[in-house]
Amino acid sequence: MKPRNQDILTAAARLLAAHGYHGLSMRDLARETGTSLANLYNYFASKEDIAFALQTRAFETLIASAEQATKDVEGPDERFYAFVYSHVRFMTANRDVARVLVEEAGELPPKRRRAVRALKERYFEIARAIVVDLYRAGCGKPGALPAGAPTGAEAARSTYNIFGMLNWVYGWYDEARHGTVEDVARSIYGLALCGMVARCPSSAMLSGVERHVAQFRVPSPIVSVEA
């Protein structure tokens, strides 16, 4: 039976995560998918094409998932948690792809890196816009800094720091040791929004957002967004 396009990408993500871009060969991938090398080339002309397809589909999926998760969610706190929860679900459900995104992003040639970068920037902007709304809403606690729009640099720094927590979840998360995906999302949410000792997060609010996001299936970057 001929492997489907998504079967090839799934196997490629597994091999890339294990051996890196330079350790991946089309011959190994053909063997992994149980097809001939000639037939594999009918799907992808090179491992560069495969790596590019993996990265573009992954970011298209992250964008679509974040937009779906945050749509119709009121309040910047709730939207922020929906974004965090959506991202954590993706990274823990698609660990091989997550490793490729984080560790193999620089292996593509410049033109294709720019195309992937454009998708990254679209995804980053979703998070940055939520961060700006959080700053504007402020905390409301006595003694807290007044609400207001942050500088562009401050909003960018905060957003990058949040992604610093989010993106490495795939590398350390173990459900038996660290709890559920919701537990991880709540920890990141609390750290980003209130720090370690503030008593800000509302469990009732978070539960409502979790139910909203959970109604959508966990997306796969291997299956096209249109599917």
Residue pairs with C-beta under 8 A, 6 or more apart in sequence:
2 35
2 39
3 11
3 33
3 34
3 35
3 40
3 43
5 43
6 220
6 222
6 223
7 33
8 29
8 33
8 40
8 43
8 44
8 50
9 50
9 53
9 54
9 57
9 222
10 96
10 222
11 29
11 32
11 33
12 24
12 29
12 47
12 50
12 51
12 54
13 54
13 94
13 96
13 97
13 100
13 222
14 32
14 96
15 23
15 24
15 28
15 29
15 32
16 24
16 51
16 54
16 96
16 99
16 100
16 104
17 95
17 96
17 97
17 99
17 100
20 103
20 104
21 47
21 51
21 104
21 107
22 107
24 47
24 50
25 47
26 37
26 40
26 41
26 46
26 47
27 37
29 40
29 47
29 50
30 36
30 37
30 39
30 40
33 40
44 50
44 53
48 108
48 109
48 112
51 100
51 104
51 107
51 108
52 108
52 112
52 115
52 116
54 97
54 100
54 221
55 100
55 101
55 105
55 108
55 116
55 119
56 115
56 116
56 119
57 221
57 222
57 224
57 225
58 94
58 97
58 100
58 101
58 221
59 101
59 116
59 119
59 120
59 122
59 123
60 119
60 221
60 225
61 90
61 219
61 220
61 221
61 225
62 87
62 90
62 123
62 221
63 119
63 122
63 123
63 126
64 219
64 225
65 86
65 90
65 216
65 219
66 83
66 86
66 87
66 123
66 126
66 127
67 126
68 86
68 216
69 82
69 83
69 85
69 86
69 212
69 213
69 216
70 79
70 82
70 83
70 86
70 126
70 130
72 212
73 79
73 82
73 209
73 212
75 137
76 130
76 133
76 134
76 136
76 137
77 134
77 137
77 193
77 205
78 205
78 208
78 209
79 130
79 133
80 130
80 131
80 134
80 189
80 192
80 193
81 185
81 186
81 189
81 205
81 206
81 209
82 209
82 212
82 213
83 126
83 127
83 130
84 162
84 166
84 185
84 188
84 189
84 192
85 181
85 182
85 185
85 189
85 209
85 210
85 213
86 213
87 166
88 166
88 169
88 181
88 184
88 185
88 188
89 181
89 185
89 213
89 218
90 98
90 218
90 219
90 221
91 98
91 166
91 167
91 169
91 170
91 173
92 169
92 170
92 173
92 181
92 184
93 218
93 220
94 170
94 220
94 221
95 170
97 221
97 222
98 167
98 169
98 170
99 170
99 171
101 167
102 167
102 168
102 170
105 113
105 116
106 113
108 116
124 159
124 163
127 159
127 162
127 163
128 155
128 156
128 159
131 150
131 155
131 158
131 159
131 162
132 149
132 150
132 155
134 193
135 147
135 148
135 149
135 150
135 154
135 155
135 158
136 147
136 148
136 149
137 147
138 144
138 145
138 146
138 147
138 148
139 145
139 147
139 200
140 147
150 158
161 192
162 188
162 192
165 188
165 191
165 192
166 188
169 184
169 188
172 178
173 184
175 181
178 184
182 206
182 210
185 210
186 201
186 206
189 201
189 206
190 196
190 200
190 201
193 200
193 201
194 200
194 201
219 225
